[in-house]
Amino acid sequence: MPVNFLTSVVFDGPEIIPYWDQIKEYGPIVIPVLTTIVGIKYYFQGAVNTWERDLHGKVYMITGGTSGIGAEIARDLAERGAQLILLTRRTNDQWIAEYIEDLRDKTNNGLIYAEECDLNSLYSVRKFATKWLDNMQPRRLDGVLCLAAECLPKGSSRQITSDGVEKQIGINYLSHYHLLTLLAPSLRVQPPDRDVRVLLASCSSVNLSDKVDVNDLLWNNKQYPNQQPWKVYGYSKLLLGLFAKEFQGQLMNYERKDKAPCNIRINMVNPGLVRTPSTRRFLSMGTIWGLLLYVIMFPIWWLFFKNVTQGAQSFYFGLVSPIIMKIEGGNLIQECKIMTKVRTELTDEDLQKEVFEKTEALIKDLEMKSAIERKKHEKKTSKQEQEAEKKKKSDLNVKPKTTEELEYKLDTLRSQIGISSSTVDGDLPLFPDQEDLKNIGKKNTNTKQQKNQVKKKGKKT
């Protein structure tokens, strides 16, 4: 019993403790080391959100809600009773269907849906936004969480989206810009008593990125840093921050019909260093040997990096804290508090406006080019489909499914044996003999002579 053991230690001395000699010898070394490890782990796990809020009936739209921090936040919001719309690359995927079903079962929440919105394509984003807005009654929307991100590992060559934009900039910045600006009418139309919160995932690599070049906003002309792709990643997050500041200002200046104040807040959230699939891919450099090294060094990642639950705390703060609605948006949230020290670009209103307008023009140009290419592809595909259909219909080895196909195959067969289908009006038996074929040949000859005579008369007149 613990009481008896402690009593023995008090009266008989610590020598009765098992392995006391080893403890006395190695304790002065081991105990400080363990204390240091515990202290480091406690420090790097970050702050914890202490605010609570009832989310039943609220509707949230999430990008990147199937992995990493996004999956953790989706699970937590679903457990709190919120309705979720997960924007995924495609919906006709068995894995997505099973993921949604599994999330519904685990959270006991049937209000979880997936909608197709491929951030790799501006056209796909527009299609989703148009579908969302195309409703007689405005749909409820309490928040948008932009958590999807593309992070390329070291040594990767330049990759592009379907619109020809550098992939990290295209997905992390351009598509989220396009999504939110298209959804602006849905955000502005929400009732004044409903606080709408938009959170954009940021990263510490913002501080490592280059300055914004408005003449080459999408990194088309600058040399791509293969060995330092985090610069482009941080650059995309910096552009996202500039957009958040400018878009928040526009929403604040928008005059509602009911004259109510703006009830929308857009903020950036930096979760810190988190062990997510994206981080693992980056640290392993996208290679098998890198993944093996990542596994070997996992104790270090465990010590200094947060898990997804710890990384999601600042997002929960941005979603449920009442402080957020009492101040103007466009802020950076980190460790469950609003940061006051940010990059100088995030305080330059002229730069924010210029970047916003430049991006708007670039998206318009990209969508126009994409529409032209899509039309060309549709015409080419349509022509190929027609040729394939014609070939299939004329193939005598394929069984006809309709009467039209049967007639077409019979006409093809007649033409192959030298019989014109136009002269066949019931006179030809199903199985013609040699005499029948001669009669049909005579009729064809007479018909041709009659046509020639008609042509000659026409010329004379």
C-alpha positions in Angstrom: 0.0 0.0 0.0 1.3 3.5 -0.8 0.7 4.7 2.8 2.7 1.9 4.3 5.5 2.4 1.8 5.7 6.1 2.5 5.7 5.4 6.3 8.6 3.0 5.8 10.5 5.6 3.8 10.0 8.2 6.6 11.0 5.9 9.5 13.5 3.6 7.8 15.1 6.0 5.4 15.1 6.2 1.5 17.4 3.2 1.3 14.3 0.9 1.2 13.3 2.5 -2.2 14.1 0.0 -5.0 17.1 1.0 -7.1 17.9 3.8 -4.6 21.6 3.6 -5.4 21.1 4.1 -9.1 18.6 6.9 -8.4 21.1 8.6 -6.2 23.9 8.2 -8.8 22.0 9.2 -12.0 19.3 11.4 -10.5 21.2 14.7 -10.6 21.6 14.2 -14.3 18.3 12.6 -15.4 15.9 14.8 -13.4 17.1 18.1 -14.8 17.1 16.6 -18.4 13.5 15.3 -17.9 12.4 18.6 -16.4 13.9 20.5 -19.3 12.2 18.3 -21.9 8.8 18.7 -20.1 9.3 22.4 -20.0 10.2 22.7 -23.7 7.2 20.5 -24.6 4.9 22.6 -22.5 6.2 25.8 -24.0 6.0 24.7 -27.7 2.5 23.2 -27.4 1.2 26.8 -27.4 -1.8 28.5 -25.9 -5.1 26.9 -25.4 -8.4 28.6 -26.3 -10.6 28.9 -23.3 -13.7 30.5 -24.9 -16.8 28.3 -25.5 -19.8 28.9 -27.8 -22.9 27.0 -28.9 -22.5 26.3 -32.6 -25.8 24.4 -33.2 -27.5 25.6 -36.4 -24.5 27.6 -37.6 -23.1 26.9 -41.2 -19.4 26.9 -42.0 -17.7 26.5 -45.3 -14.2 24.9 -45.1 -11.4 24.4 -47.7 -8.8 21.8 -46.8 -11.2 20.1 -44.4 -10.1 16.5 -45.1 -6.5 16.5 -43.7 -4.3 18.2 -41.2 -5.6 21.0 -39.1 -8.7 21.3 -41.4 -9.8 17.8 -40.6 -9.4 18.4 -36.8 -11.4 21.6 -37.0 -14.1 20.0 -39.1 -14.4 17.2 -36.5 -14.6 19.6 -33.6 -17.2 21.9 -35.2 -19.3 18.9 -36.2 -19.2 17.7 -32.6 -20.5 21.1 -31.5 -23.4 20.7 -33.8 -22.4 23.0 -36.7 -23.4 22.3 -40.3 -20.3 21.9 -42.5 -19.8 22.3 -46.3 -16.4 20.8 -47.1 -15.1 22.1 -50.4 -13.2 19.2 -52.1 -11.5 18.7 -55.4 -14.2 16.3 -56.5 -17.3 14.7 -55.0 -17.5 11.5 -57.2 -14.6 10.0 -55.1 -15.2 6.9 -53.0 -12.7 8.1 -50.4 -14.6 11.4 -50.0 -17.9 9.6 -49.6 -16.4 7.3 -46.9 -14.7 10.2 -45.2 -18.0 12.2 -44.9 -19.9 9.1 -43.8 -17.2 8.3 -41.2 -17.2 11.9 -39.9 -21.0 11.8 -39.6 -20.9 8.6 -37.6 -18.1 9.7 -35.2 -19.7 13.1 -34.5 -23.3 12.0 -34.6 -23.9 14.9 -37.0 -25.7 14.3 -40.3 -25.3 17.9 -41.5 -21.9 17.4 -43.1 -21.7 17.7 -46.9 -19.1 17.9 -49.6 -19.2 20.2 -52.6 -17.0 20.2 -55.6 -14.7 23.2 -55.7 -11.2 22.5 -57.1 -8.9 25.3 -56.0 -6.6 24.2 -58.8 -9.1 25.8 -61.3 -10.6 29.3 -61.2 -13.4 27.9 -63.3 -14.3 25.3 -60.7 -14.3 28.0 -58.0 -16.7 30.1 -60.1 -19.0 27.2 -60.8 -19.3 26.5 -57.1 -19.8 30.1 -56.1 -22.5 30.6 -58.8 -24.3 27.4 -57.6 -24.2 28.7 -54.0 -25.5 32.1 -54.9 -28.2 30.8 -57.3 -30.9 30.5 -54.7 -34.2 32.4 -54.2 -33.6 32.8 -50.5 -30.1 33.7 -49.4 -28.4 30.7 -47.8 -27.2 31.0 -44.2 -23.4 31.3 -43.9 -21.8 31.9 -40.5 -18.2 31.6 -41.6 -15.6 30.5 -44.2 -12.4 28.8 -43.1 -9.8 28.9 -45.8 -7.4 26.2 -44.6 -6.3 24.5 -47.9 -2.7 25.1 -48.8 -0.1 23.8 -51.2 3.5 23.6 -49.9 6.1 22.2 -52.2 9.2 20.5 -50.7 12.8 21.5 -51.4 14.1 20.6 -54.8 10.7 20.7 -56.5 10.5 22.2 -59.9 8.0 24.9 -60.7 4.4 23.5 -60.8 1.4 25.3 -62.2 -2.4 25.1 -61.8 -4.8 24.4 -64.7 -4.8 28.2 -65.3 -1.0 28.3 -65.7 -0.3 30.0 -62.4 2.5 28.9 -60.0 0.8 26.3 -57.9 1.5 27.6 -54.4 0.3 31.1 -55.3 -2.6 29.8 -57.4 -4.1 27.6 -54.6 -3.0 29.5 -51.5 -3.9 33.0 -52.7 -5.6 33.3 -56.0 -8.3 30.7 -55.5 -9.2 31.9 -52.0 -9.3 35.5 -53.3 -11.6 34.4 -56.1 -13.8 32.3 -53.7 -14.3 35.0 -51.1 -14.9 37.9 -53.6 -17.5 35.8 -55.4 -19.2 34.9 -52.1 -19.2 38.6 -51.0 -23.0 39.0 -51.8 -23.7 36.0 -49.6 -21.6 37.4 -46.8 -23.1 40.9 -47.0 -26.7 39.7 -47.1 -26.5 37.8 -43.7 -28.8 39.3 -41.0 -27.2 42.0 -38.8 -27.5 39.9 -35.6 -25.4 37.2 -37.1 -21.7 37.6 -36.8 -19.9 36.2 -39.8 -16.2 35.2 -39.4 -13.7 34.4 -42.2 -10.4 32.9 -41.2 -7.4 32.6 -43.5 -4.6 30.2 -42.6 -1.2 32.0 -42.5 2.3 30.8 -41.7 5.5 31.9 -40.1 7.2 31.7 -43.5 5.6 35.0 -44.3 8.6 36.6 -42.6 11.0 34.8 -45.0 9.3 35.8 -48.3 10.4 38.5 -50.7 8.8 41.9 -51.0 5.7 42.2 -53.1 6.3 43.0 -56.8 3.1 44.4 -58.2 4.5 44.1 -61.7 5.1 40.4 -61.3 2.4 39.5 -58.8 2.1 35.8 -59.7 5.9 35.1 -59.9 5.8 34.6 -63.7 9.0 36.4 -64.6 11.2 35.9 -61.6 13.4 32.8 -61.4 11.7 30.1 -59.4 13.7 29.2 -56.2 13.9 25.4 -56.5 16.0 25.1 -53.3 13.9 27.6 -51.4 10.3 27.0 -52.3 9.2 28.2 -48.8 9.9 31.7 -50.1 7.0 31.3 -52.7 4.8 29.7 -50.0 5.4 32.6 -47.7 4.9 35.1 -50.5 1.5 33.5 -51.2 0.5 33.9 -47.6 1.7 37.5 -47.6 -0.5 38.2 -50.6 -3.4 36.6 -48.7 -2.8 38.9 -45.7 -2.8 42.0 -48.0 -6.1 40.8 -49.5 -7.6 40.2 -46.0 -6.8 43.8 -45.0 -8.2 45.4 -48.2 -11.3 43.1 -48.4 -12.1 43.8 -44.8 -11.9 47.6 -45.4 -14.3 47.3 -48.4 -16.8 45.3 -46.3 -16.6 47.9 -43.5 -17.3 50.7 -46.0 -20.3 48.8 -47.6 -23.6 50.4 -46.6 -26.3 47.9 -45.8 -29.9 48.5 -46.7 -30.9 48.3 -43.1 -28.1 50.7 -42.1 -26.7 48.2 -39.7 -22.9 48.1 -39.0 -20.7 45.5 -40.8 -21.0 42.1 -39.1 -18.2 40.4 -41.1 -14.7 39.9 -39.7 -11.8 38.6 -41.8 -8.6 37.6 -39.9 -5.4 35.7 -40.6 -4.4 32.9 -38.3 -0.9 31.6 -37.8 -1.1 28.1 -36.1 2.7 27.9 -35.6 4.7 24.8 -36.3 2.3 21.8 -36.6 2.9 18.2 -37.5 0.6 18.0 -40.5 0.8 15.9 -43.7 2.0 19.1 -45.5 4.7 19.7 -43.0 5.8 16.0 -43.2 6.0 16.3 -47.0 8.0 19.5 -46.7 10.5 18.1 -44.2 10.9 14.8 -46.0 11.6 16.7 -49.2 9.0 14.4 -51.0 11.4 11.5 -51.0 11.5 8.0 -49.4 14.9 8.7 -47.8 13.6 12.0 -46.5 10.6 10.2 -45.0 12.9 7.7 -43.4 14.9 10.6 -41.9 11.7 12.2 -40.7 10.8 9.0 -38.9 14.2 8.7 -37.3 14.0 12.4 -36.1 10.4 12.2 -35.0 11.3 12.7 -31.3 12.6 16.2 -32.3 9.4 17.0 -34.3 7.3 15.7 -31.4 9.2 18.0 -28.9 9.2 21.2 -30.9 6.1 20.9 -33.1 2.4 21.0 -32.1 -0.1 18.3 -33.0 -3.2 19.2 -35.0 -5.3 19.7 -31.9 -2.9 22.2 -30.4 -2.4 23.9 -33.8 -6.2 24.4 -34.1 -6.5 26.4 -30.9 -6.0 29.8 -32.5 -8.6 29.0 -35.1 -11.1 28.2 -32.3 -10.2 31.5 -30.7 -11.0 33.3 -34.0 -14.3 31.5 -34.3 -15.7 31.8 -30.8 -14.0 34.6 -29.0 -16.4 37.7 -28.5 -13.4 40.0 -28.7 -13.1 39.4 -32.5 -16.4 41.2 -33.2 -15.6 44.2 -31.0 -12.7 45.3 -33.2 -12.2 45.7 -36.9 -10.9 42.7 -38.8 -7.8 42.2 -40.9 -5.7 41.1 -37.9 -3.2 38.4 -37.4 -4.1 35.9 -34.7 -1.3 33.8 -33.1 -1.3 31.8 -29.9 -4.9 32.8 -29.2 -4.1 36.5 -29.2 -4.1 39.3 -31.7 -0.6 40.3 -32.9 0.4 43.9 -33.1 3.8 43.5 -34.8 3.4 42.5 -38.4 5.2 43.0 -41.7 5.2 46.6 -43.0 3.3 45.6 -46.1 0.3 44.7 -43.9 0.1 48.3 -42.8 0.4 49.9 -46.3 -3.1 50.6 -47.4 -2.0 51.8 -50.9 -0.2 48.6 -51.5 -3.1 46.5 -50.3 -5.5 48.3 -52.7 -3.1 48.1 -55.6 -2.6 44.3 -55.0 -6.3 43.8 -54.8 -7.1 45.6 -58.0 -4.2 44.0 -59.8 -5.3 40.5 -58.7 -8.8 41.2 -59.9 -7.6 42.1 -63.4 -5.3 39.1 -63.5 -8.2 36.7 -62.6 -10.4 38.3 -65.3 -7.6 37.8 -67.9 -6.9 34.2 -66.7 -10.6 33.3 -66.8 -11.0 34.7 -70.3 -8.0 32.7 -71.6 -9.3 29.6 -69.8 -12.8 30.0 -71.4 -11.2 30.2 -74.9 -9.1 27.1 -74.3 -12.1 25.3 -72.8 -14.2 26.1 -75.9 -11.5 24.9 -78.2 -11.2 21.7 -76.2 -15.0 21.2 -76.3 -15.1 21.6 -80.1 -12.3 19.2 -80.5 -13.8 16.7 -78.1 -17.2 17.0 -79.8 -15.7 16.4 -83.2 -13.8 13.3 -81.9 -17.0 12.0 -80.3 -19.0 12.4 -83.5 -16.3 10.6 -85.5 -16.2 7.8 -82.9 -20.0 7.6 -82.9 -20.1 7.4 -86.7 -17.4 4.7 -86.7 -19.3 2.7 -84.2 -22.5 3.0 -86.1 -20.8 1.9 -89.4 -19.1 -1.1 -87.7 -20.9 -4.2 -88.8 -19.5 -6.2 -86.0 -21.3 -4.1 -83.3 -24.9 -5.1 -82.6 -27.3 -2.2 -83.3 -29.3 -1.0 -80.3 -31.9 1.1 -82.2 -33.8 1.0 -85.5 -31.8 4.0 -86.7 -28.5 2.2 -86.1 -29.9 -0.9 -87.9 -30.9 1.2 -91.0 -27.5 2.9 -91.0 -25.6 -0.4 -90.9 -27.9 -1.8 -93.7 -27.1 1.3 -95.8 -23.4 0.8 -95.1 -23.6 -2.8 -96.2 -25.5 -1.9 -99.3 -22.9 0.7 -100.3 -20.2 -1.9 -99.8 -21.8 -4.3 -102.3 -22.6 -1.6 -104.8 -26.2 -0.9 -104.0 -27.4 2.6 -103.6 -29.7 3.0 -100.6 -31.7 5.7 -102.4 -32.9 3.2 -105.0 -34.1 0.6 -102.5 -37.7 1.2 -101.8 -39.0 -2.2 -100.9 -38.1 -4.0 -104.3 -35.0 -5.6 -103.0 -35.6 -8.9 -101.0 -33.9 -9.5 -97.7 -31.7 -12.2 -99.4 -31.3 -11.1 -103.0 -30.1 -13.5 -105.7 -28.1 -12.7 -108.8 -31.2 -11.8 -110.9 -32.4 -9.3 -108.3 -29.1 -7.6 -108.2 -29.0 -7.3 -112.1 -32.5 -5.7 -112.0 -31.4 -3.2 -109.4 -28.3 -2.4 -111.4 -30.6 -1.6 -114.5 -32.8 0.6 -112.4 -29.7 2.5 -111.1 -28.5 3.0 -114.7 -31.9 4.3 -115.9 -32.1 6.7 -112.9 -28.7 8.1 -113.7 -29.7 8.7 -117.4 -32.9 10.5 -116.3 -30.9 12.8 -114.0 -28.5 13.6 -116.8 -31.3 14.5 -119.2 -32.9 16.8 -116.6 -29.6 18.5 -116.1 -29.2 19.1 -119.9 -32.7 20.6 -120.2 -31.9 22.9 -117.3 -28.8 24.2 -119.0 -30.7 24.9 -122.3 -33.4 26.9 -120.6 
